[in-house]
Amino acid sequence: MANATSPSVTQVSRPATAATSELSALKIRQQAAWSSGNYAVVGTTLQIVGEQLCEALDLKSGSKVLDVAAGNGMASLAAARRWCRVTSTDYVPALLQNGRARAEAEGHPIEFIEADAEALPFDDNDFDVVISTFGVMFTPNQERAASELVRVCKPGGRIGLANWTPEGFIGQVFKTLGKYLPPPPSARSPALWGTRAHLAEMFGGVAIEIKPETRHFNFRYRSSKHFLDVFETYYGPINRAFATLDQQRQVELRNDLNALILRMNRANNGTMVVPSEYLEVVITKR
């Protein structure tokens, strides 16, 4: 473990299991998407979600915590603020570097490791708590990713997740994107992770308890235009969508997203306050 003033970034690899060529190609495209823009600009605004998840998990100081698909360390920092021993992983090196800078600024000894959520480079039963906020839900091979979360968690340990729901704002954003850039036939919607039925399907056989709680995160921006400008510039999937579409389709996508925002916006002063439903989940491993 690095000292408090210089968290480390380590690159560790582990052979991945065989996957269909379609899902492998999708993973490559997804990694390119999350590497584009700068997710840290958006991820930082979601900090309250990581804090609430750590409270739901009732984290104890000294617990060994793994953050999977951690982005720029939102939940990693929340766990570190509770004096846990934290390892933060993602497959986008630039995001890990952003997380490292944040940890350095706060003086937290977080270890940063480049890793694929579908092939985690850790031993079985290695962590007291495994967490992921709006991260592991985007893996192409969902069952494989779920099995990895379970594998590295100790018996009696907990897995904490925050996943956007299909009905919520971000779930609807991705549904809108799918109209313009349809996913491969074999791909399953990331928003399935935000449903109780799918979580029971993936974790029911290995869990003592699955405790889901519906929550809302409020996207607060100066206006719908401000939100769209930020997400088109910094949020990888939307950034890549606009880069892929021709000019006419870009206009149509922006209009559709703007209409979605206006429909869900609860601000009445020209600004944007859009609640986005997500499922906060605490799973206790058998």
N, C-alpha and C positions, 0 to 999 in steps of 0.2 A: 504494500500500500504506500502511495506517495505521501510526503509530508503535507502539512496544511497549506503551505504556500506554493506548492507546485504539483498540482494534480497531473497524473501521467496519462498519455495516450498510447495505447499498445495495439498493435495489429496482430490478431490471432486468427488462424484459419482452421477449419475442420471440414473433412470431406462431406459434401452434401449428398443427401439421398437422391436417387433417380427421380426425376419428375418428367411430366410430359413436355414435349418441345414447346407446346403452346404456352403452358404456364411458365416455362423458363424464359420464353421470349417476352411474356408479359412482365415478369420480374425485371428484366433488363430495361424495359420501357418505363416501368415504375421508378426504378432507381434513377434513371435519367431525369424523370419528371421531378422527383423530390430533390435532386441535385441542382435543378434550375431555380431561378429566382433566389429567394433567401427566406426559407421557412422560419428562421429565427425571428424575423420581424413579426410574423403572425403568432408563432409559438409563445413568445414572451407575453402576449396579451392574455393567454390562457392560463396563467400561473395559478389562479385561484382553484382551478380544477385539480391540479396536483396537490395543493394544500388540503383540499377537501377529501381527496382520495386517501391521503396519509392519515387523516383523522378517522375516516371510516374504517381503515385498517387497524386503528389504535396502535400505531407503531411504537415500539419500545426502544429506548436508546440502546445502542450496541447491537441491534439486529443487523444481520447481513442481508442487504437488499440489492436486487438486480432490477434495473430499469431497461426494458426491452423496447427497441424502436423508439429511443428516448428523445429524438430530435435534438433540440438545443438544451436539454436537461431540465425541463420544467418540473417534472416529478422527482428527478434525481436530486435537485436542490431542495425540494420540499422534504424529502427523506433525510438529507444531510443536515438540514436545520433542526431535525429531531435527534441528532447525534447518532444516526445509523451509519454502518459501514457500507458505502454505496458503490456499486459498479454500474456505469452508464454505457449502454451499447446502442449503436445504430450502424446502418450500412452506408451512410453518407458522411465521409470524413469531414467535410466542411462544417456540418452540424455539430459533430463532436468537438471540433475546435472552438466553436461558439460556446458550447457547454463548458468546455475547459476554461475559457476566458471568464465566464460568469462565476465558476467555482473559485478561480483564483481571486477574483474581486472580493468574494465573500470569505475567502480563507477556508474553504471546505476541502477535505482530502478525498475527493471523488476520483475513482479510477475510470478512465475512458477507454473503451475497447471497440474497435471496428468489428462488427459481427452481423451475420444474417439471422434474423429471427427464426428462420426455418431450420437453422443448423447452429445452435448456440454452442460456443466453444468452452463449455463448462461440464464438470462432473455431475453425475446423477445426485440428487438430494443435496445440492450445494448451498442453497440459499434459504433463509428463514422466510423471506417475502419476495415475490416476483410481481412487478408492476408494469403497466403499459397504459399510457394515456393517448388515445387517438393515434396509435402507432401500429401495434401488431394486427389490428383489424384490417389493415391494407395489404397483408401478405397474400400472394396468389394461392398458395396451398394452405388453406385455413386449418385443416385437420392436423397437418404437420406442425404448423406453428403452435397450435393449442397443445399438442403432445409435448413439444419442447418446453413450454411454460411449466407443464406438470412435471416433466422429467427432472428439471433442475431445482424444483422446489422440494423442500424436506417434507416427509410425512408429518401431518399436523400443521404444516406451514400454510401460508395464505397467498393467493394470487389476487391482485387488485387491478381492475380494468376500468377505463372510462372510454366508452364507445358511442359514437353518434348513432342515433336511431334512424330507421328509414323514414319515419314521419316528420322528423325534426328538420330544421332549416338546412343544416349541412347535408343531411340525407337527401333532401330535395335538390340541393345544389348538384350533388353527384348524379342524381337521376336526370337532371337537366343536361349535364355534360354528356351523359350516355346517349342522348338523342343526337348529339353532333359527332361523337366519337364512340361508337358502340364497342363494348369490350368483346373479347373472343367468346365464342359460345360456351367454352368450358369454364369461364371465369364466374365466380360467385360474388354477389354484391358484398362489399365490405360492411354495409349497414346490417347484414345478418348478425354481426357481432353485437348489435344493439337490440337484439330480440331475445326474450327469455327462452323461447323454444330452441333456438340454435345453440345458446349457451348450455342448455340442459343436454342437448344432443352431443356436444363436444366434451363436456366436463362431468356430466351426470354420473358416469360409471367410475370416476376416480375421486369424487368429492364427498366429503361428509356433509357439506352444506354449500349451497349457492344462494347468496343473498344479493338480489338486484334492487336498486333504488333509482327511480326516475328523477333526474335533475335537469336543470336548465342553465346554460351559459348564455349571458347576454352579450351579443356583439354590439359594441358601442363605437360608432364612427360619426364623422362630421356630417355625412350625408350618404345616400346610396351610391352616388358617384365616387365619393372618397373610398368607400369599401371596395367597389369594383376596381378602382385604380390600384389600391394596395394589393388586392388579391391577384389581379392580372400581372402585376409586377413581381410579387414576392412569393405567392402560393403556388408551388410547383405544378400541381395538376391543372390549375386554371391558366397559369403561365404557358404551359406546353400546349394546352388546347388552343389558345389564341394564336400561338406560333404556328400551329399546324393548319388552321382553317384559313380559307381565302377571305378577302376583305368583306364580302357580302355576308358570309356565314359568321364572321366575327361580330358584325353589327347585329345579326339575329340572335346570337348567343348572349351578347350584352343586353339586348332588349328583354330577353327571357329572364335573365338573372335579375335585372332591374325590376321587372314585374313581380318576381318572387319576393324580393325585398320589400317592395311597396305593399304587397299583400300581407306580409307578416310584421311590418314595422309598427311598433306601439308608441313611438315618439310622435309628438304633435307640434314640434317646434322647428321642423325642417332638418333635424338631425336623424340619425339612425340608431334605434335600439331594437334589435331583433333577438328574441329568445331562441336558442337552439337546444332542442331536447337531446339529452344523452343518457345512457344507462351506466350508472356507477355500480360495479359488481365486486363483491368480496367472495372468493371461493376458498373454502378450507379443504386442503388435500387430505384424502384418506390415509 
